[in-house]
Amino acid sequence: MIPVIICGGFGTKLWPMSREHKPKHFLPLINGKSLFRLNYEALLTKFKPEEIYVSTNPDQLIMAKAQAPEIPEANYILEPEMRNQGPATGLIAAFLYKRGLQDEPFMIIQADVLRNPSDAFIKMMTDCDALARKDSRYITGGFRPDYPVMGVDYLVKGERVSGENEVGIYKIAKFIWRGSKEQTEELIKEDTSLVHANHTCMTPKNFLALLQKYRPEWYGPLMNIVNGADIASEYVKMEPGPVEDVTQKVYEAGEALVVELPFKWMDFGTFESLDKYLKENNLYSVSDNVVDLNGKDNFIKLDDPNKVVALVGVDNLVVVDTGDALLICPKNQSGQVGEALKEVKKRKLALT
């Protein structure tokens, strides 16, 4: 198995903490460690640094190397420019194929997600590796939600294909695009419904074969790269698009499997989710210069330890002060922070 940590965006919903020059997966969010570092440390329990790859862009290369200095520079797969996860995954497959690893299964590991416990994560990778060596079907991930997760796609699992002592891997009975809250509430009543959580697993050769069949306009430039063409000149020929441009067709054709994630999946997509995790795990604290009077369940984060901040009689607020920017919003509306950032950019306030 080849683990590939993928990181390229910057988490707009955690602005102003997360910026283009210091994206959320490199921020010290959990006990002074970043999500990137925590995922890397989990992989080190099974893999050597030289067996781990990182897919990123030139702007984030320095940050990745600083947090994982043991990974050889030759193991960095650099996107010449951001063109979404479809081309990025194709570039990973082409890069590994060119290195003679065309028959070695790889797994995409998103850097902005926490997976606990890590030993269950490693067990899943081991079981998927064994299956991907003998089965050419695309393998993805999904988890059973305990509440309606909005803004995501769902997979309905069918017949189990994995053994009794292996993690649950299933045929995909149905792929469901993200829908309304009412539709989602009905969907999760079925214990076969899983939130789609990409953990692409396949051999490079088999993944490129899928692209040849379902997205030939991506396949052509990628094979040119395999055959020695310049990455930058070929990569720009690929139209931007999500990996779902391919995988939806694969799901519908019955050429895919889903592994039910055997660990807790924590996606810190908003301040509300970050606040929930930190407080549930006794990791949240504020300094003495913060006064929170007659309020409850607020999330306060200051870059300046000397700035005095006082809150009086307010509940469930997010207050983030980075010195050059101040965010204040109800916690349950923190998913709209990205929209505020769009307005900041529109006004050219240079705080991105």
C-alpha positions in Angstrom: 0.0 0.0 0.0 1.1 3.5 -0.9 -0.3 6.1 1.4 -0.7 9.5 -0.3 -1.5 12.5 2.0 -3.4 15.1 -0.1 -3.5 18.7 0.8 -4.1 21.7 -1.4 -7.0 23.9 -0.3 -7.0 26.2 2.8 -10.3 25.8 4.6 -12.2 29.0 3.9 -14.8 28.3 6.6 -12.1 28.6 9.3 -11.0 32.0 8.1 -9.4 34.2 9.5 -7.4 31.5 11.3 -7.0 29.6 8.0 -5.4 31.6 5.2 -3.9 30.8 1.8 -0.4 31.1 3.3 -1.3 29.1 6.4 -4.1 26.7 5.6 -6.1 24.9 8.3 -4.4 21.5 7.9 -1.1 23.0 8.9 -2.4 25.0 11.9 -1.7 23.7 15.4 -5.3 23.0 16.1 -5.1 19.8 18.3 -2.7 19.9 21.3 -0.3 22.1 19.4 -0.2 19.7 16.4 -1.7 20.1 13.0 -4.1 17.7 11.3 -1.3 17.1 8.7 1.1 16.1 11.4 -1.4 13.9 13.2 -2.2 12.0 10.0 1.5 11.6 9.2 2.2 10.3 12.7 -0.6 7.8 12.4 0.9 6.5 9.1 4.3 6.2 10.8 3.0 3.4 13.0 2.9 1.2 9.8 5.0 2.9 7.1 8.5 4.3 6.8 8.8 8.0 5.8 10.2 6.9 2.4 7.0 4.9 1.8 4.7 7.9 2.3 3.8 10.4 -0.5 2.4 13.9 -0.3 0.2 15.5 -3.0 0.2 19.3 -2.7 1.0 22.4 -4.6 4.2 24.5 -4.7 2.7 27.1 -2.3 2.2 24.5 0.5 5.4 22.4 -0.2 7.5 24.3 2.3 4.9 23.9 5.1 4.6 20.2 4.4 8.3 19.6 4.4 8.7 21.5 7.6 6.1 19.3 9.4 7.3 16.0 7.8 11.0 16.6 7.1 11.8 12.8 6.9 9.7 12.3 3.8 12.1 12.4 0.7 11.6 15.3 -1.6 11.2 12.9 -4.5 7.9 11.7 -2.8 6.2 15.0 -3.3 3.6 15.1 -6.1 3.2 18.8 -7.0 0.2 20.1 -8.9 1.4 22.9 -11.2 -2.0 24.7 -10.5 -5.2 23.8 -8.7 -7.6 22.0 -10.9 -9.7 20.1 -8.3 -9.4 16.6 -7.0 -10.2 14.8 -10.2 -7.0 15.9 -12.1 -5.1 15.8 -8.8 -5.9 12.1 -8.2 -5.1 11.4 -11.8 -1.7 13.0 -11.4 -1.0 10.9 -8.3 -1.8 7.7 -10.4 0.4 8.9 -13.3 3.3 9.9 -11.0 3.3 6.5 -9.2 2.9 4.6 -12.5 5.9 6.5 -13.9 7.9 5.4 -10.9 7.2 1.7 -11.7 4.5 1.4 -9.0 1.6 0.8 -11.4 0.5 -2.4 -9.7 0.9 -1.2 -6.1 -2.4 0.0 -4.5 -2.5 3.6 -3.3 -4.9 5.3 -0.9 -5.7 9.0 -0.8 -5.7 10.4 2.7 -7.2 13.9 3.1 -5.0 16.0 5.4 -7.8 18.1 6.9 -9.6 15.2 8.6 -8.8 13.4 11.9 -9.2 9.7 12.2 -9.5 8.0 15.6 -8.4 5.5 16.7 -5.4 5.4 14.3 -4.9 1.6 14.6 -8.4 1.0 13.1 -7.4 3.4 10.3 -4.2 1.3 9.6 -6.2 -1.9 9.8 -8.6 -0.5 7.1 -5.7 0.4 4.9 -4.2 -3.2 5.2 -7.5 -4.8 4.3 -8.2 -2.5 1.4 -4.6 -3.2 0.1 -5.2 -6.9 0.1 -8.5 -6.5 -1.8 -7.2 -3.9 -4.3 -4.4 -6.3 -5.3 -6.9 -8.9 -6.6 -9.9 -6.8 -7.5 -9.9 -4.0 -10.1 -12.9 -2.2 -8.7 -12.6 1.3 -7.4 -12.7 1.5 -3.5 -13.9 4.5 -1.7 -15.0 5.2 1.9 -18.1 6.0 3.8 -19.3 6.3 7.4 -22.6 5.7 9.2 -23.9 9.1 10.4 -25.8 9.6 13.7 -27.4 12.9 12.5 -28.3 14.4 9.1 -25.0 15.5 7.5 -25.8 18.1 5.0 -24.0 19.2 1.8 -22.5 15.7 1.2 -23.3 12.7 -1.0 -24.4 9.4 0.3 -23.7 5.8 -0.6 -26.1 2.9 0.0 -24.2 -0.3 0.8 -25.2 -3.6 -0.8 -23.7 -7.1 -0.5 -20.6 -7.5 1.7 -17.5 -8.7 -0.1 -14.9 -8.7 2.7 -14.1 -11.5 5.1 -15.3 -12.0 8.6 -12.1 -10.8 10.2 -11.7 -7.8 7.8 -13.3 -4.4 7.9 -16.7 -4.1 6.2 -16.3 -3.6 2.4 -19.5 -3.7 0.4 -20.8 -3.4 -3.1 -22.4 0.0 -3.7 -26.2 -0.4 -4.2 -26.9 3.3 -4.9 -25.2 6.6 -5.1 -27.2 9.6 -3.9 -26.3 13.2 -4.7 -26.6 15.7 -1.8 -30.2 16.6 -1.2 -32.6 18.5 1.0 -32.6 18.2 4.8 -35.9 16.3 4.6 -34.5 13.8 2.1 -31.4 13.4 4.2 -33.3 12.8 7.4 -35.3 10.0 5.7 -32.1 8.6 4.2 -30.2 8.1 7.5 -33.0 6.1 9.0 -31.7 3.2 6.9 -28.7 1.6 8.5 -27.3 0.9 5.0 -26.7 4.6 4.2 -23.2 6.0 4.5 -21.9 9.5 4.1 -19.5 9.5 1.2 -16.0 10.1 2.6 -13.4 9.8 -0.1 -10.6 7.3 0.6 -9.7 6.5 -3.0 -7.9 3.1 -3.1 -6.8 1.4 -6.3 -3.7 0.6 -8.3 -2.4 3.4 -10.5 -2.9 1.2 -13.6 -6.5 0.4 -12.7 -7.3 4.1 -11.9 -5.9 5.3 -15.2 -8.0 2.6 -17.0 -11.1 4.1 -15.4 -10.1 7.5 -16.7 -9.5 6.1 -20.1 -13.1 4.7 -20.1 -15.0 7.6 -18.3 -12.8 10.7 -18.7 -10.5 10.2 -21.8 -9.8 14.0 -21.9 -8.0 13.5 -18.6 -6.4 10.2 -19.5 -4.6 11.5 -22.6 -2.5 14.2 -20.8 -1.8 11.9 -17.9 -0.4 9.1 -20.1 1.7 11.8 -21.8 3.1 12.5 -18.4 3.7 8.8 -17.8 5.6 8.7 -21.0 7.9 11.5 -20.1 6.1 14.7 -21.2 6.4 17.9 -19.1 3.9 17.8 -16.2 3.1 21.6 -16.3 2.3 21.7 -20.0 0.2 18.5 -19.9 -1.6 19.2 -16.6 -3.2 22.5 -17.8 -4.8 20.5 -20.7 -7.1 18.9 -18.1 -10.4 20.6 -17.4 -10.9 21.2 -13.6 -13.4 18.9 -12.0 -14.1 16.7 -8.9 -13.2 13.1 -8.8 -17.0 12.4 -8.7 -17.0 13.3 -12.4 -15.6 9.8 -12.8 -16.7 7.9 -9.7 -20.4 8.6 -10.1 -20.3 6.7 -13.4 -18.2 4.0 -11.8 -20.8 3.6 -9.0 -23.7 3.4 -11.4 -21.9 0.8 -13.5 -21.3 -1.4 -10.4 -17.5 -1.0 -10.7 -16.9 0.3 -7.2 -16.9 -0.8 -3.5 -17.2 1.1 -0.3 -15.4 0.4 2.9 -17.3 1.4 6.0 -14.8 3.4 8.0 -14.0 1.6 11.2 -12.9 4.8 13.0 -14.4 8.1 14.0 -14.2 10.6 11.1 -13.8 14.2 12.3 -13.9 16.8 9.6 -13.2 20.2 11.0 -15.0 22.1 8.3 -16.4 24.8 10.6 -15.7 26.5 13.9 -18.7 24.8 15.3 -17.2 21.3 14.6 -13.8 22.4 15.9 -15.3 23.8 19.1 -17.3 20.6 19.6 -14.2 18.4 19.3 -11.9 20.5 21.5 -14.5 20.8 24.3 -15.5 17.1 24.2 -11.9 16.1 24.6 -11.0 18.7 27.2 -8.6 20.5 24.8 -10.3 23.9 24.9 -9.0 26.7 27.1 -8.8 30.5 27.0 -6.3 32.8 28.6 -6.8 35.1 31.6 -7.2 38.2 29.4 -10.6 36.9 28.2 -13.6 37.8 30.3 -16.8 35.9 29.4 -19.4 37.2 31.8 -22.9 35.6 32.1 -22.4 33.7 28.8 -22.0 30.1 27.9 -20.6 27.8 25.3 -18.6 30.5 23.4 -15.5 29.8 21.2 -12.8 32.4 21.6 -9.5 32.4 19.8 -7.0 35.2 20.0 -3.5 35.5 18.4 -2.5 38.3 20.7 -2.1 37.1 24.3 -2.1 40.6 25.6 -5.4 41.8 24.0 -8.2 42.0 26.5 -11.6 40.7 25.2 -14.8 40.9 27.2 -18.1 39.2 26.4 -21.2 40.0 28.4 -24.4 38.0 28.4 -23.9 36.3 25.0 -24.0 32.5 24.2 -22.8 30.2 21.5 -20.7 32.8 19.7 -17.5 32.4 17.7 -14.9 35.2 18.3 -11.7 34.9 16.4 -9.1 37.7 16.4 -6.0 37.4 14.3 -4.8 41.0 14.7 -5.5 42.0 11.1 -9.0 40.5 11.1 -11.9 39.9 13.5 -14.7 37.3 13.1 -17.8 37.3 15.2 -20.7 35.0 14.4 -23.2 32.7 16.0 -21.7 29.2 16.2 -24.5 27.6 14.3 -23.9 30.0 11.4 -20.1 29.4 11.2 -20.7 27.4 8.0 -21.3 30.8 6.3 -17.8 32.2 7.1 -16.7 31.3 3.5 -19.4 33.6 2.2 -18.0 36.4 4.3 -14.5 35.7 2.9 -15.9 36.0 -0.6 -17.1 39.5 0.3 -13.6 40.3 1.7 -12.0 39.3 -1.5 -14.6 41.1 -3.6 -13.8 44.3 -1.7 -10.0 43.6 -2.2 -9.3 43.9 1.5 -6.2 41.7 1.2 -7.0 39.6 4.2 -7.1 36.2 2.6 
